[in-house]
Each structure stands twice: as structure tokens, then as C-alpha cells.
Amino acid sequence: MSTPLSPLLQRSAPHVQALFRVVVGLLFACHGASSLFGVLGGAMGQGGTVPTGAWPGWYAAVIQLAGGLLVLLGLGTRPAAFISSGSMAYAYFSAHQGSALFPIQNGGEASAMFCWAFLLILFIGPGAWALDRVFFGAGERAPAPAAHQEPSAA
């Protein structure tokens, strides 16, 4: 039997979702910026940049920067989260999973976490503070409360 969230938690949920979206988007965009522009430690923390057009690193960095910024802003959140999640799944299985089974062993923790975080954002939506609401209206409505049902006597 589930207990409904307290009214405070229910009112806070869209704001916490938005905060989660903003943080995940910012961190993802930082990965892309470091690889494309050599900032924040540069590509893979080694300084420098990924060569333009190099497969798959440069394309992954573009997805990271663009997808991260779109998710951060809440603009096209669900499509951006879908593409970002897929790119991280690809990164995990192509670059990490072959060397060991678990992410802690193969260095794929960031890829796995970003993949699942973006998948969650895809399903829960952008929460409050999304630019989609400014440009495209309210968009999602809160679900109607479930009707209370009395247990049947059987």
C-alpha cells in the first residue's frame, strides 16, 4: 500500500526535477565544452581538444555540448535527453564495456550515470523552469489525483 507524498513534497517535486535537469545538463555540457574548446582541463583531462570531425569523439562532444545546454535550459528537453542518453549508451558499450563488466572496473561510470539520468529526464519531463513552457505553453499538466476506492468485501 503506497502512501501519498506530503503536500510539501508534492509542491516541491517539479522544482526538484528542474534542479536535477539543470545540474545534469550543466555537467554534460561541461564535458562537451572541455573536448571541443580545451577548457576545464581539456579533452579527457589531458588538455587540448578533440580533432574536428574525428569519429566518435568530436561528434560525442557536440552532442554533449548541445544536448547538455538544451536540457539545462529545458528547451526540447525530451528529444535532447533521448539523444544524449543514446550517445552515452553507445559510449559505454563501445568504449568501456569491452574491457570489464562493471562500470567501476572499466571506467564507464560517467557514461552509465549520464545514460540513466537522461533516460529519467526523458520520462519525468523537464519539471519547472523550462523554456519549453515559455515558448510552447504550459505543455504537461499535472496528473489528476486518483479516486479513492474503498476495499471491496469479498
JOQUI-V744013 format. One record per backbone hydrogen bond with DSSP energy under -0.5 kcal/mol. CO is the residue of the C=O (numbers start at 1). NH is the residue of the N-H. Records with the same first field share a line. If there is no record, write none. Layout:
CO = NH, NH
//
This chain:
6 = 10
7 = 11
8 = 12
9 = 13
12 = 15, 16
13 = 17
14 = 18, 128
15 = 19
16 = 20
17 = 21
18 = 22
19 = 23
20 = 24
21 = 25
22 = 26
23 = 27
24 = 28
25 = 29
26 = 30
27 = 31
28 = 32
29 = 33
30 = 34
31 = 35
32 = 36
33 = 37, 39
34 = 38
35 = 50
39 = 42
41 = 47
42 = 45
43 = 46
48 = 43
51 = 54
54 = 58, 59
56 = 60
57 = 61
58 = 62
59 = 63
60 = 64
61 = 65
62 = 66
63 = 67
64 = 68
65 = 69
66 = 70
67 = 71
68 = 72
69 = 73
70 = 74, 75
73 = 131
74 = 76, 132
76 = 80
77 = 81
78 = 82
79 = 83
80 = 84
81 = 85
82 = 86
83 = 87
84 = 88
85 = 89
86 = 90
87 = 91
88 = 92
89 = 93
90 = 94
91 = 95, 96
92 = 96, 97
96 = 99, 100
102 = 105, 106
103 = 107, 108, 109
108 = 112
109 = 113
110 = 114
111 = 115
112 = 116
113 = 117
114 = 118
115 = 119
116 = 120
117 = 121
118 = 122
119 = 123
120 = 124
121 = 125
130 = 133, 134
131 = 135
132 = 136
133 = 137
138 = 140
152 = 154
//
